[in-house]
Amino acid sequence: MDNSMKIPEYQLFIQPLDLSELRKDIWDDDPIPAKLTINKRKYDIDIAYRGSHIRDFRKKSYHISFYKPSTYRKAKEIHINAEYKDPSQLRNKLSLDFFSEIGCLSPKSQFVYMKLNGKNEGLYLELESVDEHFLANRQLPQGPIFYAIDGDANFSLMSDLDKDVKKSLNLGYELKYGTVQDELFLQKMIVEINTISKIEFENKIVNYIHVDQYLRWLAGVVFTQNFDGFVHNYALYQNSETRLFEVIPWDYDATWGRDVNGRVMREDYLRIEGFNTLTARILDVKTFRRQYKNLLVDILNNKFNVDYLKPKIQGMHDLIRPYIQKDPYKKDDIHLFDEEPEYILDFIEARANYIREKLDTLD
């Protein structure tokens, strides 16, 4: 990474009355109008708080929609994440970049420095929205996109939340882009995942799931150790040409050896086979299991190791350190920030060793 790079400054202006309205109810998703200046160019935007548990934090995260001009860098909306509980501020970006490098569709991200009505708000991570613009910017066929919004997005007929039969197979998913027909096809796929016989599964599941891509996504979740990643923290995209579903990761700050609250998560916390009904059924097929094992070995050798990742981690750390020193929410914890690259590298080594030791279980 070129450390001479400057992080862009986003100057946000919200009228005082609108700002009071925004702060009055942090759980209100209704946006308020605002202005955003980037590189001396002004944008009229709508802005709201984003996330679930993260809305309670002192440093808020935002969802921004552009309406004049109507796009920014070919995007209609962006997400601005505080990464408040991650002492490194790196994990989400490091994860999403890692997914991209191992062959998954993954949102682009960049660090930005925010000011609100002239006051420093600190370092943020800007995340690309997974929507029709995400597809167009990659020259991918348009197709439905579903967000996995809670634990019911588990590819099962049973609810993860109340441990009962689901009242609707749409539970756990929010249609971000697409039609009612697309929702019906998703329901049909979930039924098939759960009812195709074991003997037919290998030949039939490939009509619904891009299996190679699914295994790459599974490997990404397993390597980064995102415990929630199997029933949450993802989007589903159905390529309209192949009719196959692919999985796109989302919100990957609870990774690389820390949980959602920033606490230590041991390197053996998440098993090599992962979770959820679809994963279990795919890995029950010997051909797919061997394919997954070979993929893990390839990633261990080429992408998930200290030699490969250390320059990336150190480069990101060096890039954002001057901005952490100015961040009103993080500057007093700069000593913790400085310890994190070594902590992440120790996790990578330990996690890689754990995965290598477990590879034989996939035979």
TORMI-862965 format. One record per residue (C-alpha): residue in one letter; x, y, z. Coordinates in steps of 0.2 Angstrom, whole numbers, padded with zeros to 4 digits, always signed. Each point is the difference from the previous one (the first is absolute). Example, Ala and Ser with C-alpha at 12.3 -4.5 7.8 and 13.67 -1.06 7.14 Angstrom:
% TORMI-862965
A+0062-0022+0039/S+0006+0017-0003/
//
This chain:
% TORMI-862965
M+0000+0000+0000/D+0006+0017-0004/N+0002+0009+0016/S+0001+0017-0009/M-0018-0002-0003/K-0012+0013+0008/I-0016-0006+0008/P-0014+0011-0007/E-0009+0012+0011/Y-0019+0000+0000/Q-0008+0016+0007/L-0018-0003+0006/F-0012+0014+0003/I-0016-0003+0009/Q-0012+0014+0005/P-0001+0001+0019/L-0019-0004+0000/D+0003-0015-0011/L+0015-0006+0010/S-0011+0001+0016/E-0013-0010-0009/L+0013-0013-0005/R+0006-0002+0018/K-0017+0000+0008/D-0003-0018-0005/I+0015-0010-0005/W-0011-0015-0006/D-0010+0011-0012/D+0005-0005-0018/D-0008+0015-0008/P+0014+0010-0008/I+0002+0019+0002/P+0007+0012-0013/A+0018+0005+0001/K+0015+0006-0011/L+0016-0009-0003/T+0016+0008-0007/I+0013-0011-0008/N+0015+0008-0009/K-0009+0016+0000/R-0015-0007-0009/K-0017+0001+0009/Y-0013-0013+0001/D-0017+0001+0006/I-0003-0016+0010/D-0012-0010+0011/I+0008-0007+0016/A-0005-0012+0014/Y+0008-0010+0013/R+0004-0018-0005/G+0003-0017+0008/S-0009-0009+0015/H+0010+0000+0016/I+0013+0012-0006/R-0013+0014+0000/D+0003+0001+0019/F+0018+0004-0001/R+0007+0018+0003/K+0007+0000-0018/K-0015-0002-0012/S+0000-0009-0017/Y-0010+0007-0015/H-0009-0005-0015/I+0001+0014-0014/S-0011+0001-0016/F+0005+0013-0013/Y-0014+0009-0009/K+0009+0016-0008/P+0010-0005-0009/S-0009-0017+0001/T+0016-0011+0000/Y+0018+0001+0008/R+0013-0011-0008/K-0014-0009-0010/A-0009-0004+0017/K-0017+0006+0006/E+0004-0004+0018/I+0015-0004+0011/H+0002-0006+0018/I+0012+0010+0012/N+0005-0012+0014/A+0008+0006+0016/E+0008-0017+0004/Y-0001+0005+0018/K+0003-0016+0009/D+0015-0005-0011/P+0016+0006+0008/S+0009-0002-0016/Q-0013+0009-0011/L+0006-0012-0014/R-0010-0016+0002/N-0014+0004-0011/K+0010+0006-0015/L+0013-0013+0002/S-0014-0014+0000/L-0009+0008-0015/D+0016+0001-0010/F+0005-0018+0005/F-0017-0006-0007/S+0003+0009-0016/E+0018-0008-0002/I-0006-0017+0003/G-0013+0001-0014/C-0016+0007+0008/L-0011+0014-0005/S+0004+0013+0014/P-0004+0018+0004/K+0013+0013-0003/S+0005+0011+0015/Q+0011+0014+0004/F+0005+0010+0015/V-0007+0018+0001/Y+0002+0014+0013/M-0017+0008+0006/K-0004+0017+0006/L-0018+0004+0006/N-0004+0019+0000/G+0018+0004+0001/K+0004-0012+0014/N+0011-0015-0001/E-0009-0016+0000/G+0015-0011-0004/L+0005-0014-0011/Y-0014-0011-0009/L-0001-0014-0012/E-0010+0004-0016/L-0009-0016-0006/E-0007-0003-0018/S-0018-0004+0001/V-0005-0017-0007/D-0013+0005-0013/E-0003+0001-0019/H+0014+0013-0001/F+0012-0013+0008/L-0005-0011-0014/A+0002+0013-0014/N+0017+0006+0006/R+0006-0018-0002/Q-0009-0003-0016/L-0010-0014+0007/P-0017-0005-0006/Q-0014+0009+0010/G-0009-0012+0012/P-0009-0001+0017/I+0010+0005+0015/F-0006-0006+0018/Y+0008+0006+0016/A+0001-0012+0014/I-0006+0010+0015/D-0001-0012+0014/G+0003-0018+0005/D-0015-0007-0010/A+0011+0002-0016/N+0007-0017+0004/F-0006-0010-0016/S-0011-0011+0012/L-0018-0003+0002/M+0002+0002+0018/S+0003+0017+0009/D+0016+0004+0008/L-0008+0013+0011/D-0015-0010+0008/K+0005-0018-0004/D-0016-0003-0009/V-0006-0003-0018/K+0001+0016-0009/K-0017+0009-0004/S+0007+0006-0016/L+0015-0005-0010/N+0004+0019-0003/L+0004+0002+0018/G+0017+0007+0003/Y+0001+0008-0017/E-0003+0017-0007/L-0002+0003-0018/K+0012+0014-0005/Y-0003-0001-0019/G-0012-0011-0010/T-0018-0006-0001/V-0013-0011+0009/Q+0004-0014-0013/D+0018+0001+0007/E-0006-0002+0017/L-0009-0016-0005/F+0015-0007-0008/L+0010+0003+0016/Q-0013-0010+0009/K+0000-0014-0012/M+0019-0001+0001/I-0001-0001+0020/V-0013-0014-0002/E+0012-0009-0012/I+0015+0002+0011/N-0010-0009+0014/T-0009-0013-0010/I+0011-0006-0014/S+0005-0018+0004/K+0018-0004+0004/I+0003-0010-0015/E-0006+0014-0012/F+0007+0015+0010/E+0017+0001-0010/N-0009+0001-0017/K-0014+0011+0005/I+0007+0013+0011/V+0011+0007-0014/N-0017+0006-0008/Y-0002+0012+0014/I+0017+0004+0008/H+0017+0005-0008/V+0009-0013+0011/D+0018+0005-0004/Q-0004+0018+0005/Y-0010-0006+0015/L+0015-0010+0006/R+0011+0015-0002/W-0012+0010+0011/L+0000-0014+0013/A+0019+0000+0000/G+0000+0019+0003/V-0012-0001+0014/V+0010-0014+0008/F+0017+0008-0002/T-0005+0017+0007/Q-0010-0009+0013/N-0017+0010-0001/F-0011-0011+0011/D-0016+0009-0006/G+0005-0001-0018/F-0010-0016-0004/V-0018+0007+0004/H+0003+0019+0000/N+0013+0012-0007/Y-0003-0004-0019/A-0010+0004-0015/L-0006-0013-0013/Y+0001+0005-0019/Q-0008-0010-0013/N+0009+0001-0017/S-0014+0002-0013/E+0010-0008-0013/T+0005-0016+0009/R-0015+0001+0012/L+0013-0005+0014/F+0001+0008+0017/E+0017+0007+0007/V+0003+0006+0017/I+0008+0017+0004/P+0007+0004+0017/W-0005+0015+0011/D+0005+0008+0017/Y+0016-0009+0004/D+0007+0009+0014/A-0002-0014+0013/T+0014-0010-0008/W+0019-0003+0000/G-0001-0006+0019/R-0012+0012+0007/D-0019-0001+0003/V-0014+0013-0003/N+0005+0008+0016/G+0019+0001-0003/R+0003-0014+0012/V+0013-0014-0004/M-0007-0015-0010/R+0012-0015+0000/E+0006-0007-0016/D-0009-0016+0002/Y-0017+0008+0004/L-0008-0004-0017/R+0001-0017-0008/I+0007-0003-0017/E-0017-0007-0007/G-0009+0016+0005/F-0019+0000+0003/N-0017+0001-0008/T-0011-0012-0009/L+0007+0003-0018/T+0018-0001+0006/A-0003-0017+0009/R-0009-0007-0016/I+0014+0006-0012/L+0014-0007+0011/D-0009-0016+0001/V+0004-0003-0018/K+0017-0008-0002/T+0004+0009-0016/F-0004+0017+0007/R+0009-0004+0017/R+0016-0004-0010/Q-0002+0016-0010/Y-0002+0010+0016/K+0016-0008+0008/N+0010+0003-0016/L-0006+0018+0001/L+0005+0002+0018/V+0017-0006-0003/D+0002+0012-0015/I-0005+0015+0011/L+0011-0006+0014/N+0015+0000-0012/N-0003+0016-0009/K-0012+0012+0009/F-0003-0005+0018/N+0018+0001+0007/V+0011+0013+0009/D+0011+0003-0014/Y-0014+0005-0012/L-0011+0010+0012/K+0013+0009+0011/P+0004+0013-0013/K-0019+0003-0003/I-0003+0002+0019/Q+0015+0011+0004/G-0004+0011-0016/M-0018+0003+0006/H+0006+0003+0018/D+0013+0013-0006/L-0013+0008-0011/I-0013+0003+0013/R+0011+0003+0015/P+0001+0019-0002/Y-0019+0001-0001/I-0002-0011+0015/Q+0010+0013+0009/K-0013+0013-0004/D-0015-0011+0003/P-0009+0007+0015/Y-0007-0017+0004/K+0016-0010-0003/K+0015+0011+0003/D+0001-0005+0019/D+0002-0018-0005/I+0014+0002-0013/H+0010-0012+0011/L-0013-0014-0003/F+0000+0004-0019/D+0019-0001-0001/E-0001-0018+0008/E-0013-0007-0012/P+0011-0004-0016/E+0010-0012+0011/Y-0016-0007+0008/I-0008-0003-0017/L+0016-0008-0007/D+0001-0012+0015/F-0018-0004-0003/I+0004-0004-0019/E+0014-0012+0005/A-0010-0009+0013/R-0016-0001-0011/A+0010-0006-0014/N+0008-0014+0011/Y-0017-0005+0006/I-0008-0001-0017/R+0015-0011-0006/E-0002-0011+0015/K-0018-0003-0005/L+0001-0003-0019/D+0000-0019+0002/T-0018+0001+0007/L-0005+0005-0017/D+0006-0017-0008/
//
